[in-house]
Amino acid sequence: MAEPQKEDATPLPFGAANRDADLGELLAHVMQCWDDERRALSRQLHDSLGSSLTALTMHLALLTQKLPQEKALQDRAAQMKQLLLNVIDSNRQTQLKLWNDKLEFLGVNVALKELAEQFGASQPLQVLCSLPEEELECPRQVGVALLRTLEEGLANITAHAGASSVDIVLDDNEDETTLTVKDNGSGPQGALDGDLSKHGLRCLRERLAAVGGTLTLTDNTTGGSTLTANIPKTASA
C-alpha cells in the first residue's frame, strides 16, 4: 500500500512588493479601527458625561435661586457655575479632538471651514479658506482624510514659526478632490521621505494611500511650504 504523499511545507515567496501591500493594508485597518474607537469615545463623552454636566447645570441654577441673597453665597454659586461651564467647554473640546461630529452631520465643507476659523482666531496670522459652493459628497474615509490633512498642515504651521498667512483651498471636480494648505513660513520643508521625524506627515500619507490618494510636501519659491492631498474620484468611489 502506497504511503500518502506529504504536503510541501516550503513557504511561499514573500517579496518586497507583497510585504509593502500587506503592511499598507494592515495600516489602513489599524487607522480605521483607531477612527472607530475615537468616534465611539467621543459619542460616549457626549451622551454620558455631556448629559450629566447639562443636568448638573440645571440643578445648580435651581439651587442658586433658592439660596439666601447673601453676597458670599451668591459669589460662591457664581464661581461654581463658571467652573462647571469650564468643564463643559473642556469636555466639548476633547470630543472635537477625538472626533469632529460636524464632519458627519454637517459635511466636509463645514468641518474644514470651522477648523480654519478656529485656527485663525487662535493664531496671529491671516487665514484664507476657499471651499466649493456645493457640499463635497464623498465616503466617510475620504472626509476624515481631508480633515486630518488640514489638521496636520495647521499643526506644522504652528510648530514652525514665521508664517504670517495661510491659504487653504479645496478643489473638487469630476476626476479628483484636492486639498492644499500653503503657508509663507519657515518649515517644514523637503520631501516627505527625507525626515524620519515627520511621523505625522508619514501617517497622513498612508491614510491617504488607503483611499487611493497621495500626499506631497513642496517648498514654495517665495518661502514656506505647500501640503497637498490629492484623491482621484475613481479610487475613492
Stockholm file with secondary structure:
# STOCKHOLM 1.0

chainA/1-237         MAEPQKEDATPLPFGAANRDADLGELLAHVMQCWDDERRALSRQLHDSLGSSLTALTMHLALLTQKLPQEKALQDRAAQMKQLLLNVIDSNRQTQLKLWNDKLEFLGVNVALKELAEQFGASQPLQVLCSLPEEELECPRQVGVALLRTLEEGLANITAHAGASSVDIVLDDNEDETTLTVKDNGSGPQGALDGDLSKHGLRCLRERLAAVGGTLTLTDNTTGGSTLTANIPKTASA
#=GR chainA/1-237 SS CCCCCCCCCCCCCCCHHHHHHHHHHHHHHHHHHHHHHHHHHHHHIIIIIIHHHHHHHHHHHHHHHHSCSCHHHHHHHHHHHHHHHHHHHHHHHHHHHHCCTHHHHTCHHHHHHHHHHHHHHHSSSEEEEECCSSCCCCCHHHHHHHHHHHHHHHHHHHHSTTCCEEEEEEEECSSEEEEEEEECSSCCCSCGGGCTTCHHHHHHHHHHHHTTCEEEEEECTTSSEEEEEEEEHHHHC
#=GC SS_cons         CCCCCCCCCCCCCCCHHHHHHHHHHHHHHHHHHHHHHHHHHHHHIIIIIIHHHHHHHHHHHHHHHHSCSCHHHHHHHHHHHHHHHHHHHHHHHHHHHHCCTHHHHTCHHHHHHHHHHHHHHHSSSEEEEECCSSCCCCCHHHHHHHHHHHHHHHHHHHHSTTCCEEEEEEEECSSEEEEEEEECSSCCCSCGGGCTTCHHHHHHHHHHHHTTCEEEEEECTTSSEEEEEEEEHHHHC
//
